[in-house]
Amino acid sequence: MDTTTARITETTSHCAPIQPEWARIPDAIRFSGIGRSRLYQLIDEGKIRSVCLRERKKSRGIRLIHLPALDAYISSFEGNEKGQDNGNAKRNGRARQRHARS
């Protein structure tokens, strides 16, 4: 390894990875696991920030999702997993009862 390559390697090893602040819909889907329709629903409900980049008098544009807002929305459900009933226990209980009868 020559000295230039060694310096570049040394310099880049101290850099933090770049975290994008905005992402297109397909990238937000991959990032979150939330489907396209649900993402648009959350945008309409004001639960996730987004912007649409488009030229004047154009109907189409590029929809960008604010990743910190998406991450905050997902993180808001962390407490629901342990010990908190969010309605699923009753539904799951009824499903088990129906299954046990058949």
Long-range contacts (C-beta under 8 A, 24 or more apart in sequence): 19-67, 20-67, 21-66, 21-67, 21-68, 22-51, 22-64, 22-65, 22-66, 22-67, 23-64, 23-65, 23-67, 24-62, 24-63, 24-64, 24-65, 25-63, 25-65, 27-65, 28-65, 28-67, 28-70, 31-67, 31-70, 32-70, 32-74, 34-70, 34-74, 39-65, 42-73, 47-73, 48-73
